[in-house]
C-alpha cells in the first residue's frame, strides 16, 4: 500500500478521473508502449530524473526528463508510472509494486526499486 498523495490518487483511480482530449492523446501514446494501461491517474508536466551516485555521494542528473504519467493497468502490476522522455527515445517506466519504496521530500519524490536503484524525480 502506498501512503501519501500518490497512494491517494491511485486509490481514487477506481472511481475514474478527469479525462479530456489531451489525456486521450496521452493515453494512446502510453498504450503504444504498454497496451495494458487503462487509465491515467495523474500527470506532472515536467520532471527530471536523478540517480544517487554512491561513489560521489551525491545526486546525478540523468538524460531522462519530460512528462510523468501515473496510471492504472488492466494486468498485473495494476499501477505504474512512466516518464515520457523529451531528451531521447528511452522512456523511464516503473511498475508500482510492494518492492517500490517512495519518500516525499518536497519538492522531490524519492524512490527505490527492487533493483536497489535510488532515484529522485
N, C-alpha and C positions, 0 to 999 in steps of 0.2 A: 504494500500500500504506500502511496506517495503522500507526503504531507505538504502543506503549504498551497500556494496559488496554483502550481502546476497540477497537483493532485486534485484540487477542487475543480479545475477546468476539465480534467479527464473524466471525473465522476459526472460532471454536468453534460458531457458529450452524449450520453444516452438519451437525453431529453431533446436532442437536436441543437441547433445553434444558428448563429447568423449565417445566412447564405448570400448569394448575390452573384452577379456576373463575374466579378473579379475572383471570387472564391471558386466558382465553377471552372474558370480557366486554370487556376492554380491546381485544383483537384485533378483535372485532366492531365496536366503536366506531371504531377506526382505519380499518377497511375501509370504513366509510361515507364516509370522506374519500379513501381510496385503495384500490380493490378489489384491487390487486396486492400488497398487504402479505401476506406468507406466514407470518412467524414473528417474535415479539417476542424480541429477544436480551437486552435488559436494560432496567431501569426505575429511574428516580430519582423518588421520590415528590413532592419539592418542589424546584423550581428557579425562578430569576428570571433574566430576560434583560436584559442591559445592552448599550448600544452606546457606542462611543467617539466622543465629540464632539470633533472636531478643533479647532473654534474655541475651546472652553473647555479643551481638552487634558485632559479627564477623562472617566471613565465615567459614563453617564447611565442611570438605570433606565427601562425601557420599561413598557408596560402588558401585558407578556406574562409570566405566571408560572403554574406548575401542574406537572403530571406530565410528565416527559421519557421518551419511549419510543424506544429504538434497535431497528431492525427490519431484516429482510431482505425483499426483494421478488421476485416471480416475473418481473418485467420489468426492463428497464434504466431507471435505475441500480439495481443489485442491493441497495443498502443505503441507509438514510436514517434520519432522526430527526425526531420531532415533539414539540413542547411543547403538550399539551392545555391551553389557556389557561382558567384559572378566573376571569379578570377580564373577559373579553369572548368573543364568538363567533369572534374571529380567532386561530387557532392559528398557531404558527410551525413550518414544515416545511422541512427542508433535505435535498436528496439528497446522499449521500456519494459524491463523485467525486474524481478526481485534482485538481480545482480547489479543493477544500476543504482548508484548512490548519488543523491543530489544534496547540495547545500547552497542556499541563497545567501550571498554576501553582497548586498546591494552596492553597486549596480550590476554585479556579476552573478551568474549562475554557474556554480562549480559542479562537475560530475565526474564520477569514476565508474568505468565499465568493468565487465568481468575480466577483460584483458589487463586490468590494473593500470589503464591509462588514465591520467588525471588531466582533465580539460576544463577550460573556462570559456564561457560564452558571454 
